[in-house]
Amino acid sequence: MTHSLSAEQVRRRYLVLVAMRWLPTGLIIPVFMLLPLERGLSISEIGLAAAAQGLMVLFLELPTGGLADSLGRKQVLVASILVGMTSVGIYLFADNFAALFAAFSLQGIFRALDSGPLEAWYVDATQVADPDAQIQTGLSRAGVVLGIAIAVGALLSGLLVAWEPLPGIEPLALPVIVSLGLQMAGLIGLVLLMTEVRAEKGWKAAMRAARETPAAIRGGLRLLSANRVLLAIVAVELFWGFGMATFESFTPLRLAEVMGDTDRAAAIAGPATSAAWLVSAGGAATVPWLGRRIGLAPAAGMLRILQGLAVVGLGMAAGVPGVITAYLFSYVVHGASNPAHLTLLHRQVDSSLRATVSSVNSMAALSAGALGVIFLTAVVDATSLSTAMYIGAVILAAAAPLYLPAWRQSPRREPASARA
C-alpha cells in the first residue's frame, strides 16, 4: 500500500483504474455469445467452453489471492492483464471448440489473478491515509464508474458492428480487436497510477511471497469457517454466480431469438448493454442511501429477490421492447447489489487477509457460474431459453436469506457520514 497519498487521491486513482479495467470488457459483452455462434458453434458448446473459466478460477483463486496479499497487489494485476490479453487474442481467432476452450481457460486465469487486488489496494490505502474513513462510498462510486465504463464500451461495440468500418473483417470481431488495444492502455495506466510500498522487492520478495501464500490461504479459510456472517455472505455468490448467465450472457441470445438474426441482435445488444450498465451505475449510486434508510444487509437481501423477478420478466417478454425493459431493470438491481455485498464482505476482514477473502468470494461466484453456464445452456438446448431463465431466476432469489446473519449483526441503518 502507499503512505504518500491522501484518501481522496487514492479514491480518484482507484476510480480511474476501475474505468480502465472495465471499458475493454464492455466492448466484448454484446458479442460474447454471438461471435462463436455465428462461427458455427452450438449454444451448449459455447457454454461448456465458457465453463472452463470458472473451473480455472476454482483451482487458482485462493493461491492468487494469497499471492496478492503476500507479493503485492500491483504485481499480480500486471500479470493478470498480460494473461487477459492473451486470452482475448485467442478468442478473436477461435473458430472451433478447442480454441474457444483455450481462450476461456486463460480467461479464468486472468479472472483469478484480477479478482480482489485492486479493491484490496483501495481499501487498505484508504485506511492508511485515514483510519476512520468509511469505504462504502468509494465502493459505491466504483460501481458507478464500472457501469459507465462498460456502458461506453458496449455502445462502442454496437456502433462498430453496425458501422463495419474495416472491410474483410467480421463485424462481430471488431469490438474484440478494439478491446485488445484498450487492455494495453489499461496496463500502462496501472503501472503509472498504482503506487504500492513493499518492504522487499525482486526475487527475495517473490520467494518470501511464495512461502507466505499457503499461510494466507489457510488464514482466509480459517476465518471463513469461524465467521458465520462471512460464510453466509460468501455463500450468496454461489447462487448469484449460478444464475448470472440468465441476464448477463443470455440477453443477446434472447434478442436473436426474438429478431431471428444474430447481426441485428448484436447491433441492438450493444446500445442495450450500454444502457444497462448506465442504469447499473445509477443503481450503485443508491447504495449509501439504501444503507441509511433500511441498512445494507436487508437492502442486499431485497435486491436478490428483485433480481429474480427481473429475470422472470426477461424470459416472459414477447418482443424487443419488453426484453430490453426487463434487461435494464435487472441491471439496476445488479448495480446496487455489488457494492452492498462487497461492503458487507469487507467489514468482516482486516488488511492481512483482504485479497484472500475477496478471492474466496470471487471463487464462489465464478465456480458456481461455470456450473450454471453448463447446466443452463444444456436446458436451453433441451427445452427453451425462457425455461432456463426461469430456473436461473429462482436460484438468484433463493440467496436472499443468506444476508440474515449480517442483518442481525449490523445496525438497522448506516451512519450518515461516509467520507471515502
N, C-alpha and C positions, 0 to 999 in steps of 0.2 A: 504494500500500500504506500501511498505518498504522504509526507508530512508537510509539504510546502504549499498545498492548495487549500483554499477555503472550501467550506461546504457548498457554496454557490458555484464555485469553479468546478468542483467535482461533478456536480449535477449537470452543468452545461456540457461538459465533456462526455459524460455518460449519455446524455440525450443525443448528441451528435453521433456517437458510436453506435447507438441503437438504430438510428436512421440509416447509417451506412451498412449495418448488418442486414437490415430487413428490406431495403429497397430492391436488391437483386432477387430476393425471394418473391416479391410482388410480381416481378416480370414472369416468373415461371408458373405461379399458381394457376392462372387461367388455362394453360396448355399442358399442365402436369399429366392429366389422364388422356387428353385428346391427341397429343402428338404420337405416343405409342399406338393408340387405337387407329389412327389414320395410317400408320405403317403396317397394319395387319395383325397386331396382337389382340387377343381377346381380353375382355374385362377381367376375367379370373386370372389370366396370365400376368396382367399388369398388377393386380392385387397381390399375387404370390411374389412377384419381383419386389414390389414395394415393401412387403413384409420383411425382406432382408434387412431393411433399415432398422426396424425395431429389434430384430434379433441381434444385430451387431451392437446396438445400444445396450441390450440386456447384458451382454458379456463385458462391455467396455466402460459402461457409465461409471461404475464405482471406482475402478482403477484411475480413470481420467479425472474424476472429481477429487480423489485423494492426491493425484499428481498436481492439480491446480492449487490445492491447499499447501502442498509441500514445496513445489518448484517455483510456483508463481503464476498468477492469472494471465499475464501478458504472453509469456512463452507458450502456454497451452493454446491461447486464442490464435496466435500466429500460425501454429501448426494446424489448427482447425481450418483456417481459411485456405491454406495450401491444399489440404485434403479435399475440402469442399469444391475448389476449382477443378481439381482432377475429376471428381465425381460428375460435375456438370459437363465437363468436356466429353466424357464417355457417353453421358446421356444424350448429348447433342447428336451423336452419330449412331446411337443404338437403334437397330432395326430388327433385332431378334431377342428372344428371351434371355439368352446367356449374357449379352451385352447390357441389357436393362438390369438384370440381376446384379452384375458387377457394379453398375453405376449406383444402385441403391445400397449396395453393401458399403461402398465408400461413403455414401451419404450418411449411413449410420455411424461410421467412424467420426465423420465431421460433426454430427449432432452430439455424439458422446463427448467430444472434446469441447464443443461450443457451449453446451448447456451448463449454466451456473457461473463460470469465471467472471464474466462482465458484470453481472448482477452482484456477485460477491465482492468484487472490487469496489463497486459503487457504495454498497452498504458499509464496508469496512473503512474506506477512505472518508466517507461522510462522518462516521462516528469518531474517527481520529480527529478530524477537523472540528467537530462539535459533538461531544459525547451525549448531549441532551437532544440532539436532532431527532425528529420523527421521520422515518423513512417512507411512510406510505404515500406522501405527496409526490416524492421523486419517482417511486414505482408507478404511481398513477399517471404521472406525466410521461413516463417511458411507454406506458400502454398507449397514450395518445399519439406519441411520436411514432411508435411501431405501426399503429393503424394508418397514420397518414403516409408513412414511407411505403407500406405495402399497397395502399390505395394509389399512390402516384405510379408505382411500378406496374400495377395491374392495368391502370389506364393506358400507360405507355405500351404495354403488351397488346392490348386490344387495338390500339391505333396502328401498331406495327403489322399486326395480322391483317387488318382491313386495308392498309395502305400498300403493302407489298413493295417496299422501296428497292429491294435487291432482286432483280430477275434471276431466275435459275435456282433460288434458294426457297425451300419450303416456307410458306408464310408462318406456320406454327413453330418453325425453328428459329425465326428471327429474334423473338424475345429471349431465347436461351443464349444466343450469341451476345446480346447486349448485357445480359446478366453476368456473363463471364468478365466483361470489361469493368463492370461496377464492383465486382468482388475484388479485383485488383486494386481499385481505388480504395475500397474498404480496408485492405491490408495496409496500404500506405497511411491511411488515417489512424489506424490502430497503433502503428509504430510511433507516430508523432504525438498522439493525444494521451495515450495511457501511460502515465508515469508511475512506476512501482519501485519502491526501495526494498531491496532484499539484502539480507546480511551477507550472503555469499553469491558468487556468480561463477559461470563457466562449468567445467566438468566436476569440480568439487561440489558445487550446488546440485548438479544433476545426480551425482552419486548419493548425496545426502537425501535428496528428494526421493530417490528410489528406495532407500532404506525406510523413510518415514511414511511412504504411501500406504503400505499394509496397515500400519498403526492408525492412520487417518481413516481408512476404510473400517477397521474394527471399531474405532470410536464412534463413527457415524451409525453403524449397525447397533451398537450397544445403546446409543441414545435413542434410536428408533424403537428398540424393544422395551426400553424403560419408560418412555414418554408416550402415554396413551393418546394424548391430544395430537402429538406429532404423527403417530402411527395412523390415526384416523384421517388426518389431513392428507398424508401421502396416499392413503387408500382411495381417496377421491379420484386421484389421477388414473387409477385402474379403470374406473367406469367412464371417466371423461375421455381418456385416450381411446378406449374401445369404440365409443360412439362418435368420435370426432369426424371420421370419414364421411358420415352422413351429410354434413353440411360443408366440410372443407374440400373434399375431393369429388363427391357425387353431384354437386350442383351443376358443373359443366355437362356432365352426362345427362342430368335431368333436362337441361336446356336442349341438348342434342336430341333427346327422346321426344320432347315437345315439338321441336322445329324440324327434325328429320334431316339435319345437315351439320356435320362437325365444324366446318369452317365458319358457317354463320353463327353457330353456337359459341365458338371461340371468340369471334368478333364482339358478341354481346357479353360473353363471360368476362372479358377484360374490363369494360366500364362497370359491370355489375360487381365484380370483385373490388374494383376501386371504390365504388360507393359503399360496399360492405365494410371495408376497412376504415373508411372515413367515419361511418356511424359507429364502428368499433371504438375508434378514438373518442367519440362522444360518450360512449358507454364507460370507457376507462376514466374519463374526466368526472364521472358522477361518484366514483368510489369514496373520496373523502366525505362527500355529502351523505352518502348512504351510511357510512360509518358513524357519523354524528347523529343521524336520525334514528337508526334502528340497530346499529352495531355491525361490524364486518362479518362476524360468523353467521348470524341469521340472514344477512343480505346474501352471503355466498350460497347458503342453502336454498334460498328462494330463487336465485339465479339458475341453479341446476334444474329446478322444476320448469322454469320458463324456457330453458334451452330445449328440454324435451318437447314442450308444446310447440316451439318454433319448428322443430324438425318434423313433427307430425303435419304441420301446415305445409311444409316443403314437399312432403310426399303426397299430400292430397290435392295440391294446386293443379288445376286443369290447363292453364295457359301460361305464357311467358310472364305477364304482369303478376299473376299470383305466385309463381315460383320466385320471382325477384323480390316481392314484398316479404315473403316468408324468409328468404335468404338474408335480407337486410336485418330483419328482426333478430334472427339467430346470431348475427354478428354484433348487434348492440349488446346482447346478453353476454356473448363471448368476451367482448372487450372489457366489460365490467368485471367478469368473473376472474380474469387472470390476475390483476393487481390485488384484488381482495384475497385471493388464495395465497399469493406469494407473501403478502404482508403477514397473514396468519402463520405461514410456514416459518418466516424469518424470526418471528417473535419467540420461537421455541429453540433457537440455536445460537451459539456465540461464534465469534470470528474463526476460531481454530478449526471448526468443522463445517463452516457455512457452505463452501463449494461442494463438499462431500454430500451433505444433506440435500442441496439443490440437485445434485446428480441422482440421488436416490429418487427424488420426486420426478425428475425427468425420465429416469429409467422406468418407473412405474407407468408413466403415460405412453412412452414410445413402445415398450414391450407389449402393453395391452393394445396399443394401436396396431401393432403388427398382427396380433391375433384378430383384432376387429376387422382389418382390411381383408385378411384371408377369408374369414367367416362371412362377412357382409357381401363381398364380391361373389362368393360362391352362392349366396342367397339370391343375388341379382340374376346370375345365370340360370339358377334352378327355378326361380319364381318371377319376381319383378323388382325393379328399382325401388318402387314405393314400399313394398313389403320389407326390404332391407332397411329403409329409412324408419319405418315404424318400430322395428326391433331396436335399432340404434337409439331412437327417442326414449324408449322405456329404460334402457340402460343408462342413458345420460341423466334422467330424472332420478333414478334409483340411488345416486350418490348423495342426494341432499341430506339424509340423516347423519352422514358421517361428519358433518360440521357441528353436531350437537355437543361433543366434548369441548370444543373450542368455545362454543357459545356459553356453556356453563362456567368455563374458566374466566372469561373476559367480562368486563363491564358491558352493560346493555348498549351504551353509546361511547363513541370515541371522544378523546379530548378535542376541544375546538382548535387548539393550536397544532400546526403541522408545518414545521419550518423547512423540511428537506425532503 
